[in-house]
Amino acid sequence: MSERPQPLKAINRFFEGKEPWQIVTMTASSVLAIVWAHSLYNAKESVTTRLRKQFFRWLRQVPIVKRKIDEKMAEITKDFRKDINKRLAGVTVRTELPAKGLDPELIKQEVRDHLSLGAYDWRNGAVSGAVYHLSEEISKVACDTYALTAYTNPLHADVFPGINKMEAEVVRMAINLFHGDEGCCGTVTTGGTESIMMACKAFRDLAYSRGISNPQIVVPSTVHSAFDKAAQYLGLSVKTVPVDPETFTVDVEGVRNAIGRRTCLIVGSAPNYPYGTMDDIVALSAIAVEYGVPLHVDACLGGLLAAFMPSAGHHVPLFDFRLPGVASISADTHKYGYAPKGTSVILYRKEEYRHHQYTVTTEWPGGVYGSPTVNGSRAGGLIAACWATMMFIGKERYVEMTDEIVKTARYIEEELRKIEGLFIFGKPATSVIGFGSKQFDIFKMAEQLHTKGWSLNALQFPSGVHICVTHAHTAAGVAQRLRRFVSDAAAAAAHCRRHAGEPVHGKMAIYGVAQEISDRSLVSDITKYFIDSMYYLPQPEDE
Ligand SMILES: *Cc1c(COP(=O)(O)O)cnc(C)c1O
């Protein structure tokens, strides 16, 4: 017998005296074990997350647990519906087409009635975020433009070439604001979420084209949930990197360590939604270059403030195409671009990236079909209204509005810092100020402010709230209200310091409770019932 290499000898020794069926079975099962282990490693969720979910799935099948949960869910649904009944009190509920069309004046009146529903005074700057400006003249230009273009559809380039041109111009103006070069390109989308989804699709498909079959995105824990949504839609896995507990910006070394063979995209926010802090895009860009992975900068929220801040005399770190690692940027024209809701831009450094965003089908009996974004037919009117808004406001006024917003935000930040028991999450970069407390329940304070008509956004892990300053907060007359906000906040904090142990009531209590529930599938279900309630119409038998 000839000499065999060492490993083969070992294998032979291992199988010595075994029956052929045993050898076959052992081989097959070890191959399966390897495949299973590989699938664990490549799975979208970690082993512990999946075990945990499995445990709760099992728990929820135990009859007594299931009954309790079903009862509780029925109660919650009823509560949600009660809220809707209260909210919609006084308006006609219509469930059938009117037999004959209504009179336009009546329709107008009913629309006004619908607009007056809701608990907050959103026209007077009591709402965080949500409404980005209240200028009648800006709205008029946008809406007049929409009235002219509402029925256009840029899917038909031959019919509406002018709308295509407007879209191309919005994209090019945005590229220039973010210091892109001639090679940069992009598209208009229907909002930040679609822009983010498009970036994820583009870089997923780029990864596919490079032979990566199970791409992963690496995101800060503070990144907008649109990235999770995109991952769910696109079958991507998500690796989340925590933020530094002092700065509340992503741990840059954590991002470096998270990059692997499967990484198709890393992401930084400029700034993020929860705290308004800006990740260190300069450092992330350097990592992107070093590892050859694309970096997406989510500037949906504050990008169109940050772009004007230097001209307004406010410092902002570099975050745009001037950094070589930045492959794409999303920015919402329907936020601080002040266009009507329904537009955003996604920009790329190279056309190669945008090509991966497109979808093309060549075999459809309806013809060769190619389109740039999610929608087939697209709302030309929204693109035109966005274009008109940008034309009307112009650079000078954008800079002015930015200055007013940033100054207001700085004022609120400073005043909040003076309040005993409060702390600010990191350093707010543009217009969002997140705050929390180590002395009392911050949701108690939010509840207090809520009773005074201030709507703030709740944050979790850790508990906090934020206010997003918009131009609605800077209008003449609103400045006084802002001083009132600051004094209301001080009074609320003082109340909380005195009554630290007292429970929180109302909507804000839910945010506290939701964090305590370890079975996150329950939180998810409750959220689904809440969404259901948005589609609920009061029934005649409801009282
Ligand atoms: C608003 C926002 C988004 C998503 O935009 P939508 O227009 O709401 O879809 C993404 N990222 C950040 C930081 C945002 O604030």
The ligand as a Gaussian input file, in Angstrom:
#p B3LYP/6-31G(d) Opt

LIG

0 1
 C      -37.873000      61.453000       8.287000
 C      -36.626000      60.675000       8.242000
 C      -36.464000      59.608000       7.354000
 C      -37.599000      59.020000       6.555000
 O      -38.256000      59.897000       5.816000
 P      -39.817000      59.844000       5.472000
 O      -39.928000      60.999000       4.581000
 O      -40.571000      59.976000       6.756000
 O      -40.106000      58.566000       4.793000
 C      -35.225000      59.038000       7.277000
 N      -34.212000      59.423000       8.051000
 C      -34.345000      60.412000       8.966000
 C      -33.171000      60.794000       9.806000
 C      -35.557000      61.051000       9.097000
 O      -35.731000      61.996000      10.032000

